[in-house]
Amino acid sequence: MLACSFLLFFAAIYHSVIGGVDRVFNNSAIDVITNWGYPLEIHIVLTKDGYIIDLFRIPHGRFSNGNSSCHRPAVLMAPGVVGGASQFFLNPPESSPAFILADAGIDVFLLNYRGTTYGKRHITLQPGNNKFWQFTLDELAKYDAPAAINKVLAVTGKKSLYWIGHSQGTAVGFMTLADNPKYNRKVKALFQLGPAGTSGYAKGMMRFAFLAFKNIKPLVDLYRIALGSHEIIFGQDSVYISLCEFSPFNVSGVCEHGIYSLFDSLTISLNATQESELFAHEHSGTSTWILLHWAQMAARQTVEHMDHNPIINLVRYGQETPPPYNYTNINVPVYLFWSKDDWMTTAEEIEHIILKMLRKEIVKGGREIPRYSHADFIEATDCADMVFNPISEIIRKQEIGMCDLYE
């Protein structure tokens, strides 16, 4: 039963393509930003291992001319698994995180990971080559995040920035500072929304999938060795969207709503039409190795590097087993936003994994948001009041001369 759950989980999401266009409400991500009247810059980021990713910048709000001498602190926003920058502007301005922060006087940068729609380039590899997809969370933390941080600081001339992560974006932030302690000097604070530890306490279908991983790990290892890594798409071109499109039960998003509820608690903040649109467009793509890395950590209840095999581990880590991430290396203020109704990153995970790994003195605040699902932190119609206005106020208290709405 568990093995079947895991295989069905992969079958439902697996769909290999080359290229493709990320659409948000039938527009490109770039069009969405500019159509709402916000300025957009696209900065090219080259990682040390050769990946080329687009970094989106919204330098100021739509009511500002950007010429004021006031101060705009820089924020780098990191999305969840299979997510791209578009996760942060799926809704109208009053409920889209990127727009809310830009209008609050913040210089907003949006990270696209390797393998997402705006991260499918490499100096030598093509997406059709399996080697292109041979990356895990380790590479996001070792290469993508540091390169993006450095680019933000180079563009703005600032010495440090604020990190806002959602879901996997929280783990990438933690892992980056844990494995690259010098980057603690470049990050003023971590704002972690739906913070992810190992996902070992996940509920719903995800829990069955991760439990199944324990039972079929030899089969998964055989697949990984024999076939390498591939692209996985969760969004507009994915199998489950195709199934829902032709389903006789797909009335007002019922099909997507049903599938979504297998992986997260039912959202209270979106209507059925919104959920149908968001379900189709919020996700981009990633590598199968990313999901295997998450499954490994969930099965072992340990935040650790990818377990390749004893020989490769010895070459990479100097030991036959993957080392855990040392979160005690993190020494910047951490703010956690969470919900008891989040099935993906649960209250138990925060208590038993994240808080035990972090030093107590750096956890400066926690905000429990009642009845929020995992996606609600960045997609709920009230996310401005519940999440991003509080974040803006924390930043404003630390920044002298920060811009306001019309500056």
N, C-alpha and C positions, 0 to 999 in steps of 0.2 A: 504493500500500500504506500509506504513512504517513498520507495523507489519510483513508483508510478507518479506520485505527486511531483517529485523533482523533475522527472522527465517531461511531464505535462507542462510544468512551469517553463522549462526551456523551449519546448515545442511551441508554446503560445507566444513567445517573444522573439524567437529566432527568425531572422530574415536577412540574408546577406545581399548587399547591393554594392555598387561602386558609384560614388558620387551621390547625387540626390540633392534636393533643395529643402531646407527647413522652412516650413510655412507657418505663420501665425495668423489665424483668421484669413487664410488665403492670400496673405501678403508675406514678403520676406521680412525677416527681423529688422533689417535696415529700414524698410518702408514703414513699418509700424512706428518706429521711433520718430522719424521725420514727419510722418503724417499727423502725429499728435502735436507737432510744433516744437519738438526738442532738438537741440543741436546734437550732431553725432560725429565723432572721430573714430576711425578704425586704425589701430596701431598694430603693426606686425611684430610678433614675438617669435624669436628663434631660440629654441631650447638647446642645451649643450649636446643633446643626443640627436639633433637634426630635425625635430618636428617644428612645423611652422603653424602658429595659431593666431587667430585674430583676437585682439583685445579691444572691446568696445568702450568708448568714453562718452559720457554725457557731461560736459564740463560745467553746465549751469542749467537752471530751470527755464521753463518756457516763457516766464514773465520777466526774465532778466536779459539784459543785452550783453552780459559777461564782461563789461568794461569797468566795473566798479573796483576800487582798490581794497575792498573788504577781503577777508580771508576765507578760502574754501578748503577745508580739510579733505584729504583724499580717502576714499573708501574703495576697497577691492571686494567685489561680491563673487562668491564661489558657489556654483549650483550643485544639485544632487546628482546621484548616479544616472547615467544616460542623459544628463541634462546639459543644456547649453545656456548661453546668456539670455535667451528668450524667456526662460522661466521667470525672469524678474520684471517683465513688462507684458504680461499676458492680458491684463485687464486695463480699463480706462485709467487715466493718470491718478485719480484719487485712491485707487486700490492696487496700483502697480509699484512694487518696492523701489525700483530704479527711479521712477518719476517722482515718487514721494520724497526720496532723499535729495534728488536734484533740486526740487522746488524748495527744500529746506536749507539750501545754501551749501550743499556738499558736492564735491567733484567726484562723480561716480564712474568707476571702472568695472566692467563686467567680464569675467573670465570665461573663456571657452576652452575646455580641455581638449587634448589630442583625441582624435577619433570622433568628435562631434562634428556637426555640419560645418562649422567654421574652424575646424582643426584637422582637416583631412589632407594636409600637405606635409611633405618631407623633402629634404634636400636630395635624397637618393631613392627612397622607397615610394611605391605607389600603393593606394588603398587596396588594389587587387592582389597585392603580395601579402601572404600571411604574416611575414615578418613585420609588416607595418603595425599589425594588431597585437604584437607580443609585448604588451605592457600591463602593469598592475597598478594598484594604489601606490606602490613604492615609487613608480616613475612619475606619477602626478605630484607626489610630495618632493621628490628629489630634483625634478626638472621643470615641470610646468609652473608650479606655484612660485618657486624662486625666480624664474625668468619673468613671470608676470609682475611680481613685486618690484624687481629691479627696473622693469620698463615703466611702471607707474611713477617711481621715484625719479627716474631720468626725465620723463616728460614733464612732471610738475616741479621739479627742482626741490622737492621736499625730502626730509631725512627719514620720515616714517609715515605709515598709513594705518587705517583701521581695516580689519578683516571682518566681513560678514559672511558666514557660511550657512548653508542649509543642507541638512542631511549629510550626504557624502562630503559636501564642501566643508563641514565642520571637522570631519576626520582628516581631510587633506590639510586643513589649517593646523590641527594638533600635530600631525605627523611631520609637517614641514619644520615647525619650531623644535620638535623633539629631536629630529635627526640633523638639523642644521641650526644649532644654538645661536650662531651669529645673527640669524634673522630675527631673533628676539629684539634686537636693536632697531629693526626696520618696521616692526609692528607695534602700534600703540596699545591695541586691545583686540581681543577676539569676541565677537558677538556671534554666538552659536545657536542657531534655530533648529529645533528638532535634532539635538546633538546625537551623533552616531558613535557608538563604541564598537561593539562587535556584531550587533544585530542578532545576537544570540537569544535575546528576550522578545523578539518580534512575535506578533500574534497573526492570526489568520493564515492564509495560504503560505506566506513567507516562512512561518514557523515549520510547517510540514516540509517545505522545500529544503530548509537548512538541516532539519533532522534526517531527511532522506540522504543528504550528502554523506553523512557518516556511514550509511549502509552501502552506498555505491561508489565510494571514493576510489577503489581500484579501477572501476570502469571509467570514472572521470579521468583518472591519471592516464589510462590507456588512450582515451580520446585526445587528451592534451598532447601526449607524446607523438601519437600517430598523425593527428590532423593539425596540430599547432593551434593558433588562435584566430578568431574570426570576428567580424563585426556583428553586433546585435543592435537592432533598431526597435524602439518601443513606440514610435510615433506614427505619423500619417501613413507610412508605407508598411506598417507592421501587420502581422497575420491577424491579430485580434481586431484591429480596425477594419480589415477586410471582412472578417466574419460578421461584425456588427453592422456593417454597411448593407449586407444582404440578408440580415436576420429579420424574420417577420415580427420579432418582439421588440425591434428597435424603434420604439415610440418615445419621443421626447428624451432620448438619451438613456432609455431603460437598459439597453444592452451594455453600454459603456459603464453605466452606474453599477450594474451587477458585477461586471468583471472587476471594476475598481474596488468594490467592497470586499473582494477576495484578499486584497493586499493591504487595505487600510480601512479604518473606521469611516462610516459614511459622513461626508462633510455636511455641516449645517449651514455653511456660509455661501454656497453656490446653488443656483437653481439648476434644473435638469439640463436646460439648453446650454448654459455656461459650462457645465461639467462635460457635456458631449464635446464641445469645442476644445476645451482645455485638455481633455483626455487625448484628443487627436494631435494636438500641436505642442504640448508642453515638453515633450521628450525629443531627443536627438539620436544619439547612438553611443556605443562604447565597445570595448573588447570583451570577449567571453572570459578572458583571464581576470578582468575586474570582478565579474560576478563570482568566479571561482575563488578569488581572494576573499571576498566577503563571506562566501560559504565556509571557507576554511576557518576564518576567525570566529564565525558563529558556532561552528561545531566544536571548536577548542575553547571558546570563551576567552580568547586572548587576542589583544591588539598586537599583531606581529607582522613581520615581513612575509612575503610570499614564500611558500614551501615548494621549491622546484623539485629537487631530489637531492640526496646527500652529496653527490659529487658537485653539482652546480652550486648548492648551498655553500660548500666548502670554498669554492672559488669566489663567490659573491660576498659571503659573510665571514669567512675564516672559521666556520664551524659547520657541522653536518645538519644542524637544525636551524630554522629561521629565528633570529633574535626578536624579542618583543620591542615595541617602541617604548622609549623611556620618557614618559610625560613629565617626569620631575625636572627635565631640562627646560620646560616652559616656564618663563618668568614674567609674562605680561598679564594684565588684568583680563579675566574671563567672565563673560556674562552669558548665562544659560537661559534660553526660552524653551519651555517644554509644556506638554499636556498629558494628563492621565488618559486621555482618549486617543492618543497617538499610538497606533498599532505597530509602527515601524521602529521608532526609537522610544521605547517605553520608559516610564518612571523607574522601573526596576533596573533597566540598563544604566540609567544615569546614576542611580544609587550604588549599584554593585560593580560597575565598570569605570565610568568616567570619573566620578568623584573620588574613587579610591586610587586612581592613577595620578590625579592632579594634586599638587601641593595645596593645602587648605587656604593658605594666605592669598593665593592669586585669584580665587573664586570670589569675585566682588559682588555678584548679584545673581539672583535667579528669579524668573517670572513664570509662574504657572498660569497657563491660559485655559480656562475651562472649555471643554467640548471641542477643542481644536483637533482636527485630523492632521496627519503628517504634512499634507500639501497646504493646509490652511495657513501656515506661517508665512507663505509667500503668495497665496492665491485668494485668501478669504477677502470678502468685500469690506471687512472691518480691520484688515491687517494694519492699516495706518494707525488707528487708535490703539490697537492691542500690541503691536510690535515696533513699527518703524518710527512713530512719533516719540515713544520712550527712548529708542536708540538715538534719535537726533538730539534729544534733550541731554542725554549723557555726554554725547560728543560736544555739544554746545557749551556745557559747563567746563570742559577742558580746553576749549579753544577761545582765545581772545580775539575779538574783532571779526567773528564769523559772519558771513553774509546772511541776509534774511531773504524773504520771498522775492522782493522786487529789486534786489541789488545785483 
